[in-house]
Amino acid sequence: MNDQIKNFFKKRILKFIYKKELKNRSKRNVKKLKANFPSILVIIDAQLNLNKNDLGFLAEIFTISDKKINFLWYDSPLVYDFFNHESIDIDDIDFYGRVINKFDLFLKKRYDVLINFYNRESIILKFLSLKAKHNFSIGFSPIDIELNDLVFDFDPNNLDVLKTELIKYREVVSK
C-alpha cells in the first residue's frame, strides 16, 4: 500500500481511537507535584526546530537531574545517543493505536509532569500525549484543552516566557 494512503487511513483510525479514549478518560484530580525529584516527559514536535540544549532549563526549574526528564521527539530526523531522548514517528504506531515496545520507557512509566511541546494540530502528537501516563500535563493553545491541565497561550518557541511561566507554575503547585 502506498505510504501516503496508509498514513491517511492510520491517522483517521488514530483520530477515532483518540476521541474515544479522550471521551472515556476519567476526570483526573490534579495531584500536587512531588516536592523532591519529580519525573517529567516532554513530547516535542520536531517542526519547532528546537534542540536538546534549548530545553536544559527544565532541570533547573524543577530542581532535578537531567536524567529525570525524558524527551520524545516527534518526526525528528535526528538520531539521539542519549538514553532519555528518542525519536518517534507515524510508523512506530500500528493501525490499532499500539506503540512499538521500543518506547515502553517513555509511555508505560508514570510521570509527575507531561509537557506537550507543540502547538499544531497533529493527531499523532495528541495521541502520544493521551497515551503517556502522567499526573499533570502542560500544553500550548490551540491544542485540545481537555488534553492538558495547564494551557499556555503563547508560541512554544518563546522559551523566555516559558521559563517565567514554569517557575510560577512550580511555585503554585508545590505549595
HELIX and SHEET records of a PDB file:
HELIX    1   1 ASP A    3  ASN A   24  1                                  22    
HELIX    2   2 ALA A   46  LEU A   48  5                                   3    
HELIX    3   3 LYS A   52  LEU A   55  5                                   4    
HELIX    4   4 PHE A   57  ILE A   61  1                                   5    
HELIX    5   5 ASP A   66  LYS A   68  5                                   3    
HELIX    6   6 ILE A   90  ASP A   92  5                                   3    
HELIX    7   7 ASN A  101  PHE A  103  5                                   3    
HELIX    8   8 ASP A  104  LEU A  107  1                                   4    
HELIX    9   9 ILE A  123  LYS A  131  1                                   9    
HELIX   10  10 ILE A  145  LEU A  147  5                                   3    
HELIX   11  11 LEU A  159  VAL A  173  1                                  15    
SHEET    1   A 6 HIS A  85  ILE A  88  0                                        
SHEET    2   A 6 ILE A  69  TYR A  74  1                                        
SHEET    3   A 6 ILE A  40  ASP A  45  1                                        
SHEET    4   A 6 ARG A 110  PHE A 117  1                                        
SHEET    5   A 6 LYS A 133  PHE A 140  1                                        
SHEET    6   A 6 LEU A 150  PHE A 152  1                                        
END                                                                             
